[in-house]
């Protein structure tokens, strides 16, 4: 009986993994003339999502959040009012995101390759915060802790493809804190209570 239950569990995990591997979600960035681009997002099934564009200082220059689950999103962007430079496009859906680096000049808009990433997993047990993150960009990842919008502490987590860290919170005073994990594509946050 136990063997039968184990086989059913293994089959369920395999089916879920196959579903993740064959998920059909796409994002395209198509330049339209010198300072315009079309951003198109398509999902196999309707999903709630957020679209953000940030500059290289992580300042938000565009934000959209779907009000209901949608299968497609298409938006023409006019970058003529923006300074030349690097911008970061992110479509966040569920616990995943699609990301691309945009280079904007007065002559053209160039889009880098689209990378899929997973949202980090945060788990607090007492005064320990476990952080798991799949760093697909393999660029530096940082964690910072804030209380009442004031920076309390931070650390570099590395640039490995898989990041598994345990953050000791025992030296913090009692209260509510915001934990922000920053990677190449943006920021991910959670709240913890000490």
C-alpha positions, -999 to +999 in steps of 0.1 A: +000+000+000+028+024+009+046+016-024+014+024-043+011+057-025+047+065-033+042+057-070+011+080-072+031+108-055+060+104-079+036+105-109+019+136-096+053+154-092+063+143-128+030+156-142+035+189-125+071+192-137+060+183-173+033+210-171+058+236-160+083+226-186+057+228-214+040+260-202+035+283-232+040+318-221+058+343-244+068+379-244+081+397-275+094+432-279+092+445-314+108+478-324+085+501-343+105+529-359+131+550-341+117+555-306+088+531-303+083+494-295+054+470-292+054+447-261+033+416-265+026+390-238+007+358-245-002+330-220-017+297-228-043+302-200-057+334-186-036+348-158-032+379-137+000+398-144+019+431-139+041+449-164+068+472-152+095+492-170+123+507-148+153+527-156+189+518-146+183+535-112+153+512-105+129+541-109+095+530-123+087+547-157+057+524-165+034+502-145+003+482-155-016+456-134-043+435-150-077+437-132-087+402-142-070+371-157-061+377-193-045+357-220-029+385-240-014+420-235-003+443-263+009+478-258+028+503-280+054+523-261+068+557-271+102+561-256+108+596-271+102+613-237+128+591-219+165+597-216+189+575-237+200+545-216+191+510-203+156+501-192+143+469-177+110+454-188+093+428-166+061+409-170+053+392-136+027+365-136+021+341-107+054+332-092+073+337-124+084+366-146+096+373-181+124+400-183+142+419-210+168+447-211+159+475-234+185+500-248+168+533-258+185+559-280+170+587-302+177+565-332+163+531-320+150+508-293+168+475-290+155+446-269+178+420-254+169+384-250+139+375-229+147+356-197+123+337-175+128+338-137+111+325-107+100+346-077+121+339-045+107+317-018+108+332+017+101+311+048+104+325+084+110+301+113+114+321+146+143+345+141+156+328+109+145+337+074+152+311+047+156+325+012+156+303-020+161+319-054+168+307-089+191+334-103+187+328-140+207+360-149+236+348-126+242+385-117+247+397-081+218+393-058+213+414-027+190+413+003+181+444+023+159+448+054+138+480+061+118+491+091+094+521+086+111+528+052+145+531+069+173+507+059+184+485+088+208+460+073+217+442+041+240+417+025+252+404-009+238+368-015+261+360-044+256+354-081+252+316-081+225+301-103+208+287-072+208+307-040+199+291-007+205+314+023+194+316+059+193+351+073+197+355+111+171+381+123+179+377+161+198+409+163+168+430+152+144+446+176+108+434+178+085+447+151+075+444+115+102+445+087+102+446+050+127+422+033+137+431-002+157+408-025+172+426-055+184+408-086+193+419-121+156+423-132+141+439-102+130+436-066+110+410-047+098+416-012+081+401+018+072+412+054+085+395+085+075+400+121+101+396+149 
